Every structure is written in structure tokens, then in C-alpha cells.
């Protein structure tokens, strides 16, 4: 499929072949997708106190200062 769309001269047919190839790869052949997330979103309830959001997913994961105010 990739080689067919690579050598296609008609742009409309090339686009259709590329969409078919994308569907095949992402629907039938994929086992894992790695996504990069540039913003860290940490939702929590209003009664979670003492939580400090760190700059990354790996730093500042100490939960010693976190408590529930309920």
C-alpha cells in the first residue's frame, strides 16, 4: 500500500491510498501508540490539601505532605 501511494501521480488517488494506508496501520497493525504530552494536568478534588504540582511526571512525587480535608 505504501509503495502504491508513493508512486501514484494523481494527487486525489494518492490521498485516497494514503488514507487507506493510515487506516490499515492505525486500526489493524498498531499495538501501542506513544504520545508526547507537553502540559502536565493534575486534576484533584477541592478537599485534597498540600499537593504541589511538580514540573514533570517524575519529580516531586512525595505524598508525605498531602492530606484530605474532609
C-alpha positions, -999 to +999 in steps of 0.1 A: +000+000+000+028+024+009+047+018-024+015+021-044+007+055-029+043+066-032+044+060-070+009+073-077+009+105-098-027+115-094-030+136-062-066+125-054-058+088-058-025+093-038-045+109-010-071+080-010-043+055-010-025+073+019-058+074+039-062+036+033-026+030+044-032+051+076-063+032+084-046-001+079-016+008+101-035+026+129-066+003+130-052-032+123-015-032+129-009-010+159-001-025+192+009+007+211+010+044+204+034+067+222+020+102+227+040+131+239+021+154+263+037+188+268+015+201+296+011+183+329-026+183+340-032+171+376-069+173+385-078+167+421-107+174+444-110+205+465-105+186+497-070+174+487-046+197+505-009+201+504-004+189+469+023+207+450+024+202+412+059+195+400+074+204+367+075+168+354+058+134+360+089+121+378+099+149+402+081+159+434+061+127+438+065+127+476+030+123+492+041+130+528+026+165+528-007+156+512-039+152+533-076+150+528-096+178+545-130+161+548 
